Amino acid sequence: MTLQFHSPPLPHSHSSTTFHYLLPTLLFSLLFLLYLSHTPLSPSSPSLDPFLFPHLSRPHTHRLLFLSHRRPSLPSPPPPPSLAYFISGSKGDSARILRLLFAVYHPRNHYLIHLDLGAAQSEREEMARVVMGVGVFRAAQNVNVLGKADFSYDQGASAISAVLHGASVLLRLSERWDWFVNLSPAHYPLVTQDDLLHILSYLPKDLNFINHTSYIGWRESRKLKPIIVDPGLYLSEINAMFYATQKRDLPDAYQLFTGSAAGIVSRKLLEFCIFGIENFPRTLLMYLSNSPSAQSVYFPTLICNSKQFRKTIINHNLQHSALDDRQEPRPLNSSDLDDLFNTGAAFASPFLPDDPVLDIIDQKVLGRDPGKPTPGGWCLGESEDDICTEWGDAEVLRPGPGAKKLERSMVQLLADGLYKTHQCMVE
């Protein structure tokens, strides 16, 4: 294995783990480049492990391994989807990102790791070396590290710019994924990937799971009308956010919605944002480039003001969080175990680094040992301690109790079409 250094517009790498050198992302230069790229670049097909992907030479449908035998009369399940994970962190987050990567890993998915400019270049290089040392990552060729990173401030447009940058790279790396998941080191899964892929395989692939509301309230004066200058868009060093004394009016050409900064969005939506010919995604980005709430406003507003996508949104981001007295997410811990085990969500946040509750989730939910991926139907090792050192067909899923909980949540969200009454409501 050798590290490969390259810059856009090369669409792919033949290395099992690609170490990308990408140009720094300035919002408007990114928009200009993306505007010119109407069609995703199509990567050539590298040689994938035939044991993980035997379906490449035959028709495929995912097979299930349950504790109890399925009745022969039941129809074959649909092919499992593929998820694209963008995991972004900063200085000192490498260990947390690797733990999260192992927890959400599945050979069918695709993963892009981003350590922003707050981290030293040596951290990115070490991350790439560690990733390349994992056998199944090399076999599946589905874990990549951004070599030259962006700045990403929690407030400001640089955060959503970094997310769209990551999404554009993932679109070029593979044509085979269906949904995009944006996670931070503070996230952790509450179900296995076999659970999640099994449930998502029965859903339309254009659905978007994003919390959203048109009720602005106090956010109007504190989050939407203030004008800021986000240094992450134009400086290569960490700098203080600049707040202007002026305020601005809210737009009247479209309705603003606010919601979750993280969720599960469809590939179709991201292609619309990045490669589409409609101008609204770029217009909205320009409006939010000086807003302190860009990350929580962009996707909800984009979807709810688009005729093509407003009927695809589900008012839930499949994530669990607990709020403090100020209605802000508080760190989750062992006192939240009952809620975490019964919530029916796919992810939860925020968790503090190395909180003991993560060990409990590893043991009781994921069945994962430290430094190893979450076992799934693709793991064929005979030793319980090293079950995933040998692998087979990645389309074989082994759903567990988490799939049942996630199924109940989906049924509640989608039953009788009630979700339609919560789509993009103007309050």
C-alpha positions in Angstrom: 0.0 0.0 0.0 1.2 3.5 -0.8 -0.3 6.9 0.0 -1.6 8.7 -3.1 -1.6 12.5 -3.2 -3.8 14.1 -5.7 -6.0 17.1 -6.3 -9.4 17.6 -7.9 -10.8 17.0 -10.5 -9.4 13.4 -10.4 -12.6 11.4 -9.6 -11.1 8.4 -8.0 -8.0 6.6 -6.7 -7.0 3.0 -7.3 -5.6 2.8 -3.7 -7.7 1.0 -1.1 -7.5 4.0 1.1 -7.1 7.3 -0.7 -5.3 10.2 1.0 -6.8 13.3 -0.8 -5.1 16.6 -1.3 -8.0 18.9 -2.0 -8.0 22.7 -2.4 -9.1 24.8 0.5 -12.8 25.4 0.4 -13.9 29.0 0.0 -17.6 29.2 -0.1 -18.1 31.1 -3.3 -15.2 29.5 -5.2 -16.6 26.1 -4.2 -20.0 27.2 -5.5 -18.5 28.3 -8.8 -16.6 25.1 -9.3 -19.7 23.0 -8.3 -21.8 25.1 -10.7 -19.5 24.2 -13.6 -19.7 20.5 -12.7 -23.2 19.5 -13.8 -22.4 15.8 -14.0 -20.7 13.7 -11.3 -17.4 12.2 -12.3 -17.6 8.5 -12.6 -14.8 6.6 -10.9 -13.5 3.5 -12.6 -14.2 0.2 -10.8 -11.1 -0.9 -8.8 -10.6 -4.5 -7.9 -12.8 -5.2 -4.9 -12.5 -8.2 -2.7 -14.6 -11.0 -4.3 -15.4 -12.5 -1.0 -17.0 -9.2 0.2 -18.7 -8.4 -3.1 -19.6 -11.6 -5.0 -22.8 -9.9 -6.2 -20.7 -7.9 -8.7 -20.8 -10.9 -10.9 -24.3 -12.0 -10.3 -27.8 -10.5 -9.5 -28.0 -9.5 -5.9 -30.6 -9.4 -3.1 -29.6 -9.2 0.5 -29.8 -12.3 2.6 -30.7 -12.4 6.3 -29.2 -14.3 9.1 -31.7 -14.4 12.0 -31.5 -16.4 15.3 -34.8 -18.0 14.3 -35.2 -19.5 10.8 -37.3 -17.5 8.3 -40.3 -19.3 6.8 -39.7 -20.4 3.2 -42.8 -18.7 2.1 -41.5 -15.2 2.9 -40.3 -13.2 -0.1 -36.7 -12.4 -0.5 -35.7 -9.0 1.0 -34.7 -6.1 -1.3 -31.1 -5.3 -1.9 -29.5 -3.4 1.1 -28.7 0.2 0.5 -25.3 1.9 0.9 -24.6 4.9 3.2 -21.9 7.6 2.8 -20.6 8.8 6.1 -18.8 12.1 6.5 -17.1 12.1 9.9 -15.5 15.5 10.7 -13.5 16.5 13.7 -10.6 18.7 14.8 -7.4 18.7 16.8 -7.2 15.8 19.3 -10.3 14.0 17.8 -8.5 11.3 16.0 -9.1 8.6 18.6 -12.8 9.4 18.9 -13.2 9.4 15.1 -11.5 6.0 14.8 -13.7 4.6 17.6 -16.8 6.0 15.8 -15.6 4.6 12.5 -15.2 1.1 13.8 -18.7 1.4 15.5 -20.5 2.4 12.2 -18.3 0.4 9.8 -19.8 -1.9 7.2 -18.1 -3.0 3.9 -21.1 -1.8 1.8 -20.8 1.8 3.1 -18.4 4.6 2.2 -16.5 6.7 4.7 -14.7 10.1 4.4 -12.8 11.3 7.4 -12.1 15.0 7.8 -9.8 16.6 10.4 -10.2 20.3 10.0 -7.3 22.8 9.9 -7.4 23.0 13.7 -5.6 19.6 13.5 -1.9 19.3 12.5 -1.1 17.8 9.1 0.7 15.0 11.0 -2.7 14.0 12.5 -4.2 13.5 9.1 -1.2 11.5 7.9 -1.3 9.3 11.0 -5.0 8.8 10.5 -4.4 7.7 6.9 -1.7 5.3 8.1 -3.9 3.8 10.8 -6.8 3.4 8.3 -4.6 1.7 5.7 -3.5 -0.8 8.4 -6.9 -2.3 8.8 -7.4 -5.4 6.6 -11.1 -5.1 5.9 -10.7 -1.3 5.0 -8.2 -2.3 2.4 -10.3 -5.1 1.1 -13.5 -3.0 0.7 -11.6 0.1 -0.4 -14.3 2.3 1.2 -12.5 4.5 3.8 -10.8 7.7 2.7 -9.1 10.6 4.5 -9.1 14.2 3.3 -5.4 15.2 3.2 -5.8 19.0 2.9 -8.7 20.1 5.0 -11.1 23.0 5.5 -11.8 25.2 8.5 -15.2 24.5 10.1 -16.6 26.8 12.7 -19.8 25.7 14.6 -21.3 29.1 13.9 -21.1 30.4 10.3 -21.2 29.0 6.8 -17.9 27.3 6.9 -19.5 24.3 8.6 -22.1 23.7 5.8 -19.4 24.5 3.2 -17.2 21.7 4.7 -20.2 19.3 4.7 -21.0 20.0 1.0 -17.3 19.7 0.2 -17.2 16.3 1.8 -20.4 15.3 0.0 -19.0 16.3 -3.4 -16.0 14.1 -2.8 -18.1 11.2 -1.8 -20.3 11.6 -4.9 -17.1 11.3 -7.0 -15.7 8.4 -5.1 -18.6 6.2 -5.7 -21.9 6.0 -7.6 -23.2 3.2 -5.3 -24.3 4.9 -2.1 -27.9 6.0 -1.4 -27.9 8.2 1.7 -25.5 10.7 3.3 -24.8 10.8 7.0 -22.9 13.7 8.6 -21.4 12.8 12.0 -19.1 14.5 14.5 -16.9 12.8 17.1 -19.6 13.4 19.7 -22.0 11.0 17.9 -22.3 7.3 18.5 -24.6 4.6 17.0 -27.4 3.0 18.9 -28.0 0.2 16.3 -25.6 -2.0 14.3 -25.2 -1.2 10.6 -26.9 -4.5 9.8 -29.9 -3.2 11.7 -29.9 0.2 9.9 -29.3 -1.2 6.4 -31.9 -3.8 6.9 -34.6 -1.3 7.8 -33.6 1.3 5.2 -33.7 -1.3 2.5 -37.5 -1.2 2.7 -37.8 2.6 2.3 -37.8 4.8 -0.7 -34.3 6.1 -1.4 -35.4 9.7 -1.8 -36.5 10.2 1.8 -34.7 12.8 3.9 -34.6 12.6 7.7 -34.3 16.1 9.0 -35.9 17.8 12.0 -37.4 21.1 10.8 -39.8 23.8 11.8 -40.8 27.2 10.4 -41.2 28.6 13.9 -38.3 31.0 14.3 -39.1 32.7 17.6 -36.1 34.0 19.5 -33.8 32.7 16.7 -34.9 35.6 14.5 -33.0 38.2 16.6 -30.1 36.0 17.8 -29.5 33.5 14.9 -30.9 34.9 11.7 -30.8 38.7 11.6 -27.2 39.1 13.0 -24.5 39.5 10.4 -21.2 37.7 10.9 -17.9 37.3 9.0 -16.9 33.6 9.1 -13.1 33.5 9.0 -13.3 29.8 8.0 -14.3 30.9 4.5 -11.2 33.0 3.7 -8.4 32.5 6.3 -6.0 29.6 6.7 -5.6 30.2 10.5 -8.0 30.1 13.4 -9.4 33.5 14.0 -12.2 35.1 16.0 -15.7 35.3 14.5 -16.5 38.9 13.6 -20.0 40.2 14.4 -21.3 43.3 12.6 -23.4 45.9 14.4 -26.0 45.9 11.6 -28.9 43.6 11.3 -30.6 42.4 8.1 -34.1 41.6 7.1 -35.3 38.0 6.7 -35.8 37.0 3.0 -39.3 37.2 1.5 -38.6 35.2 -1.7 -38.6 31.9 0.4 -39.6 30.7 3.8 -36.9 30.0 6.3 -36.9 26.8 8.3 -34.6 25.7 11.1 -33.8 22.3 12.4 -31.1 19.7 12.9 -27.6 20.3 11.7 -27.1 16.5 11.3 -29.4 14.0 9.7 -29.7 11.4 6.9 -30.2 13.0 3.5 -30.6 11.3 0.1 -28.1 11.2 -2.6 -30.6 12.8 -4.9 -30.8 15.9 -2.7 -27.0 16.3 -2.6 -26.8 15.9 -6.4 -29.4 18.7 -6.6 -27.4 20.9 -4.3 -24.0 20.3 -5.9 -24.6 19.3 -9.6 -28.1 20.7 -10.1 -28.9 23.4 -12.6 -31.4 25.2 -10.3 -30.1 28.3 -8.7 -31.8 28.1 -5.3 -29.2 26.0 -3.5 -26.6 28.6 -4.4 -28.8 31.5 -3.6 -29.5 30.1 -0.2 -25.8 29.5 0.5 -25.0 33.1 -0.4 -27.7 34.3 2.0 -26.4 32.1 4.8 -22.7 32.9 4.2 -23.0 35.7 6.8 -25.4 33.9 9.1 -24.5 32.4 12.5 -27.1 29.6 12.0 -26.2 28.3 8.5 -25.8 24.7 9.4 -29.2 24.3 11.1 -31.0 26.3 8.4 -29.6 25.1 5.1 -31.1 21.7 4.5 -34.5 22.3 6.1 -35.0 25.5 4.1 -33.7 24.0 0.9 -36.0 21.0 1.1 -39.1 22.8 2.2 -38.8 25.4 -0.5 -38.3 22.9 -3.3 -41.3 21.3 -5.0 -39.1 18.3 -5.9 -38.1 17.5 -2.3 -40.6 18.9 0.1 -42.7 15.7 0.1 -39.6 13.6 0.8 -38.8 15.1 4.2 -39.5 13.2 7.5 -39.6 15.4 10.5 -37.1 13.3 12.5 -33.3 13.0 12.1 -33.2 9.4 13.6 -31.0 10.8 16.4 -31.5 10.9 20.1 -30.5 13.8 22.3 -31.5 15.2 25.8 -32.0 18.9 26.5 -30.9 20.9 29.4 -32.7 23.8 31.1 -31.8 26.1 28.3 -33.2 23.7 25.7 -29.7 22.9 24.4 -28.4 19.3 24.0 -26.5 18.2 27.1 -23.9 15.4 27.3 -25.3 11.9 27.5 -24.1 9.5 30.2 -25.0 6.4 32.1 -28.1 8.0 33.6 -29.6 8.0 30.1 -29.1 4.3 29.5 -32.8 3.4 29.6 -33.6 6.1 27.1 -30.7 5.2 24.9 -31.7 1.5 24.8 -35.4 2.2 24.1 -35.4 5.3 22.0 -35.5 3.5 18.6 -33.1 6.1 17.1 -30.1 5.2 15.0 -27.6 7.6 16.6 -27.3 9.7 19.7 -25.2 12.8 20.7 -23.4 14.4 22.3 -21.2 12.1 24.2 -18.1 13.2 26.1 -14.8 11.5 25.1 -14.4 8.0 26.5 -17.5 8.3 28.6 -18.2 4.8 30.2 -21.6 4.8 28.6 -19.9 4.2 25.2 -18.3 1.0 26.6 -21.8 -0.2 27.6 -23.2 0.6 24.2 -20.3 -1.3 22.6 -20.9 -4.4 24.8 -24.7 -4.6 25.0 -25.8 -3.0 21.7 -23.1 -3.3 19.1 -21.3 -6.4 20.4 -18.0 -4.7 19.5 -14.6 -5.1 21.1 -12.2 -2.1 21.4 -10.3 -1.4 18.2 -12.5 -3.7 16.1 -15.5 -3.1 13.8 -19.0 -3.9 14.8 -19.7 -7.5 13.8 -22.3 -8.2 11.0 -23.4 -10.9 8.6 -20.2 -10.3 6.6 -18.0 -11.5 9.5 -17.1 -15.2 9.2 -14.3 -15.7 11.7 -14.6 -18.8 13.9 -13.1 -17.2 16.9 -15.5 -15.0 18.9 -12.6 -12.7 19.8 -11.7 -12.1 16.1 -14.9 -12.8 14.2 -14.3 -10.1 11.6 -10.8 -11.0 10.6 -12.4 -13.3 8.0 -15.2 -12.1 5.8 -17.8 -13.1 3.3 -20.6 -11.6 1.3 -21.3 -8.0 2.5 -24.9 -8.3 1.4 -25.6 -10.9 4.1 -27.2 -9.0 7.0 -27.7 -10.2 10.5 -30.3 -7.8 12.0 -30.6 -7.9 15.8 -32.9 -6.4 18.5 -31.9 -2.9 17.3 -33.7 -3.5 14.0 -37.0 -4.2 15.8 -36.7 -1.0 17.8 -35.8 1.0 14.7 -38.7 -0.6 12.8 -41.1 0.5 15.5 -39.8 4.0 15.2 -40.2 4.0 11.4 -43.7 2.6 11.7 -44.7 5.4 14.1 -43.1 8.0 11.8 -44.7 6.7 8.6 -47.9 5.1 9.7 -51.1 6.1 7.9 -49.3 8.9 6.1 -49.4 11.1 9.3 -45.8 12.2 8.5 -47.3 14.2 5.6 -49.1 16.5 8.1 -45.7 17.4 9.7 -43.9 18.1 6.4 -42.8 21.7 6.0 -45.6 23.2 8.0 -45.7 27.0 8.1 -46.6 28.2 11.6 
